């Protein structure tokens, strides 16, 4: 989802929560602050909370999170920073006082209710995929153990037995020595 689609979605979410006088202003290439500004009016503090919460919750579901938030528990104005756009939800009193509509009047207002037209890219002709030829795996015969390889194993086993026997004899000799 591109930024324009995202800010329009946020504006529609504010509209669903009955926010008033919603404006989306395109600042692409005109401001170093962000690409879009969303301004919406709430009628009361609970309405302000509901609009901000709806936008935040639904954008999180889409995988987009606030980078910053200002206004905390303000009764008048909340700002959510989503990187490429800022969402301002404010009461009419704050909107009249701060006049963000006038401050950002150099930008172009866009209709958030219209579906965003995606640029259609022509796909290059797909090259035929050639599957690699499968070759049969060679079966290699299993070699049987030769007497030479088996001999060292037998010799090691004999040595281990001899060591165990020697250890037993030594232990028995020590016991006998103690008894005397």
N, C-alpha and C positions, 0 to 999 in steps of 0.2 A: 504494500500500500504506500503510495507516495504521500508527500506532505499535504498536498492540496486535498486529496481524498480524506486524509486523517483530520484535518481542520474542519472540513465540511461534515464529517461524521460527528465531531464534537459539537458543532453548531446544531445539527439535527437532534442530538441527544439533549441539548439545552432546550430546544424547541419542544421536544417530547415532554419535558418537565415544566412546560408553560413559561419559560423565560420570555421576556419581551424585548422588542427592538434589537434583535440579534443582527450583528454585522460581522462579516468576514472581510478583512482588508488584506489585499495582496501587496506585499512589500518586497517581493523578489527583486533583488538587484538595487533596491532603493534604500535599504537600511542594513546596517551591520548587526542590528539587534536580533532580528529574526526574519523569516520569509513571510509569515502571516500573523495577523492579530485577530483574535476572536473577542468580541465585546458583546456581553449579554446583560440584560437588566433583570434583577430579581426583585420581588415585591416586599420581602421581609427577610429577617435573619434565618428562619427555618427554610424558607424558599431558597435563599442563598446557599445554605448547607446542602439542600437536596440537589440543586443543579450542579454544584461543584462535585459532590459525591457521585452522581450519575456519570458525569464525564470521566472522572478518575477510574471508576469501577469498570466501565465498558471499554475504555482504552487499555486497561490492564489485561482484560480478557483477550484483547487483540495483540498483547505483547508489548504495549507502549506504556512507559512509566514516566512519571514526573521527574524532571531533573532537579527541580526546586519548587518551592511553594512559599507564597508570602501572604500575609493577612491573617494567619492563624485563626483566632476566634473573633475577628473583626465583624462587626454588625453591618459594615458598609461595602467592603471590597475584598475580593480574593483574587490572587494571580497565581496561575499554575504554568510553570515553564516546561514545555515539552521539547525544548531544543530549537526546532525549526519554527515553532509557533508558540505564542503566548495566549492563554485563555484568561480573559478578565471577566469575572462575574461580579456585578456591583449593583447597588440600589440606585434608584433614579437620582436621589440626592447626591451621591458620590459621582455619578455619571455627569450630572450637570456641573458640579464643582470642578472636576478634573478635566473634563472636555477632551477625552481621548479621541473622540470622533474628529475633532478639529485638529488635534496634534498630528494625527495620521491621515489627514485629508489628502496628502500628496500621493497616497496609495490608491489602488483601484479596488472598489468594492466588488466582491463576487457573489453570485447567487449560490448559496449553499444547498438549496433545495434541488437544483438541477443535478442529475448524475454527472460525475466528472468523466469527461471524454478522455479515453486513453489513447495515446499515440500508437497508431498501428505500425508495427515494423514488419517489413517484408522478410519472410524467412527465406534464406538461401536454399536453393534446391538441395535436397538431402542426397548425399553421396550414398551409393549402395554399400551396405555393410557386407563385407565378405567374411564369412566365418572361416577361421583357420581349419585346415584339413586335420582331421583326427588321425593319428597314427596309432597303430596297435602297440601296446606296451610289450616290450620283449620280456619273455619269461626266462629268467636265468635259473639253471638247475641249482638246487640246494646241494652244497658239497657236504659229503659225509666226513665226520671227524676221522682223521687218520690216526694210525697208531702213534705217530710221533707227537701229535698234539695231545692225545689222551695220556701218554706216558708222563709228561710233567704233572698232570693233575693227580695221577696215581702216586707219583713220587711225593708230592706235597702232602697228600693224605697220609702216606706212610710216615713221613717226618712228624706230622702232627700226632699220630698215634704213639710214636716212639717218645716224643716229648712228654705226652700225658703219662705214659708208663714210667718214665724216668722221674717225673714229678711225684708219682704215687710212691715209688721206691724210696725217694728222698724223705717224704713225709713219714713213711713207716719207719725208716732208720732213725729219724729224730724222736719218734715216740718211744722206740726201744731204748734209745740213749737216755731219755728222761727217766724211764722206769729203773734203770740200773743205778 
